[in-house]
Amino acid sequence: MDYEELEYKFIELHGAEKSTMMGTPCLRYNGQFFSMMFTKESSLILKLPEKRVNELIDIGKGHEFNFTKKRFKEWVLIPESLEDEYEALMLEALNHTKNA
């Protein structure tokens, strides 16, 4: 399932809201960002706990997000080559947002 289909699914089934951040469409839950496609890097950006971000980077599934030359410790880039894992990772990010 591609990201646009997942956006619709998360809005319909999980109460996510479509919004924007940095001029790019994103998903939020209760106003809190948790997911967006970052076309400049052909990657999904997710907000997850710092420990989980580091795990994903360490196992080669993610890359650090440092668009502004500053590392965002709770944000991770997941390349499009792992699109099959997007739904599970987005759900993880949504649950992190709900519990934050």
N, C-alpha and C positions, 0 to 999 in steps of 0.2 A: 504494500500500500504506500503510495507516495505521500509527501508531506501535506499537500492540499487536501487529500482524502482524510488524512489523520486529523487535520484541523477541524473539519466538519464533524468527524466522529467525536472528538473531544468536546466540542461545543454541545453537540446533541446528547451525548451520554454522560459526560462528566461535569457539565456546568462551566466549562471554560468560556472565556470571553475573548473575542478578537479585538486587538488593540494595535498600537504601534509603539515602536521604540527605535530610536536612532533613524527615524523615517522609514522603518521597515515593519511590515505586518508581523505581529507576534501573538502569542496566546498568554493570557493572564487568568488567574483564579483569584476572586475577591480583590482584584486590582494588582495582584502581585505577579510579576513576570515569571514564566517557567520555561518557555520554548519559543524558538523562531528559526527560520531558515536564514542563513547568512550567505547569500549568493556570491559575495566576493570571494569566499573561501570554499564554496560548494559544500557547505557543512551545516548541520543542525547545531544550534546553540541551546544548551540546557543549563538550568540552574539546579545544582545538586549540592549536597554537603561537601565541604572541602576534601574530606577523607575519600569520598567516592570519586570525586574529580581526579584526585591523585591516583586512585586505583585504575581508573579507565585509561589514564595517560600511561601508567606503568605497564599495562598489558597491551598497549598499542592500539586500543580502540578509540582513544581520544587524544586531542591536542589542547594545549592551554590556549585560552583566549586572551590576547594582549593587543587588541586592535588599537588602543590608545597608548601603546608602549608601556602600559601598566598591566600586570597580570591580575585578572579577575579570579580570585581563588575559588569561588563557588560557581564558575561558569566553565563549561567544557565544549569543545567543538567535536562533533561526531561526523566523520566524512560520509558523503553520499554512498560510498562503496559499502557502508554498513546499514543502508536503508532498511533492510529486513529487520533490524533491531530497533528502529526508531520508535515503534509503538510501545514496546516494553520500557524503553528508556524514558520516553515522554511520560508514561504512567508513573515511573519512579520519580521524575521531576515534579509532576503534579502532586503526588503524595507528600513529597518533601515540602512543597509550598503550603499544602493544607496543614501540615504539622509544624510549620515555622511560627 
